[in-house]
Amino acid sequence: MEKTSLGIEENLEAALAYLVGWITGLIFYLIERDSQFVRFHAMQSILTFLPLWVIAWIIGWIPSIGWIISSLIWILSLVLWIILLIKAFRGEKFKLPVVGDMAEKYAQ
């Protein structure tokens, strides 16, 4: 893997873009200028985890069944987070359906 504008290897920086979900995705999207690979993973992190976080938080306020649905969304988020973190660290450009195409477009 090549070094990025921050002097970190691309695979490590891409994995770090997922580390704290959309927050680190936003940070790395804003500070990384050279690596399209890192920018792709950073944008995919933002476009995946920010909506899931907002939806789970809103649904959690629904009486009775909201906490169950919200818990399922958090579990889905955790599974996605682990998969995407591992794929990025391995240097793979793993595209999620819909979000992956959008991330690729905005990463350029």
N, C-alpha and C positions, 0 to 999 in steps of 0.2 A: 504494500500500500504506500501511497505517496504521503508526504507531509502536507498539511493544510496551511492556510495563512496564519494560523495560531501556533504552528510548529508542532502540532500533534498529528499522529497518524490518522488517516481518514476513517478507518474502521472504529478506532477508539472514540474519536470525536462524534461520529454518527451514533454510536451506542450511548454516549453521554447526552445526546439530544433527546433521548427517551427517558433518561434517568429519573427526572421528576415530572414526567408527563409533558403537558403542553407548556409548562413554564420554562423548562430547559430547552424545549423545542424552539420557543420564541427567542430565547437568549442566543442560541447558536445560529438561528436563521438571521438574526440581526448582525452578529459579529463576524460570521464566516462569509468571506467575499469570493474566494477562489474555487472551492470544492463543490461541484454540482452534486456529488454523492452525499456530502454532509447536508447541504441545503435541502436536498430531496427528503432525507430522513427527518430533518428538523421540521419541515413543513408538514410531512405526514404525521408527525407527532402532534403538532398543533391541530390539524384538521381531524384527527382521530380522537384525541383525549379531551380537548376542550368541549366539544359537543356532548360527549359521553358524560363528562363531569357535570355540565349544566343540566342535562336531562335527568341524570340520577338524583341530583340535588332537588330539582323541581318535583319529580315524581315522589320523592321521599316525603313530601309534605301532604300527600293524599292520605286521608284517614284510612285505617284498616289495612288495605292491601298495598299501599304505597311503599312501605318499608320492605316488603317482600320483593316487589319489582325492582326497587332501587338496589337491593342487595344482589339481585341477579345481574344487574348492569355493572355493579362494582366487580363481581366475579369475572364477567366477560372482559372488563377493562384490564383486570390483573392478568388474565390469560393472554390477551393481545399484547400487553406490555412486555411480558416475558418473551413471547415469540419475536416481537419486533426488536427487542434489545439484543437477543441472541443473533438474529439474522443480520442486524447492522454490524455487530462485533465481528461476525464471520466475513464481512465484506460483501454481503449479498444485497442487491437492490430488490428487496421484496416489496411488491406493490399490493396494497389492499384494494379490493374492488371499489370503484368510484373515487375514493379518497386518494388512492395511489396515482391515478391519472391527473387529478387536480394538483397534487403535490408536485408532480413532475412538471406540470405547466408553470407553477409559481416558483419553482426552484431555479428556473433559467433566468 
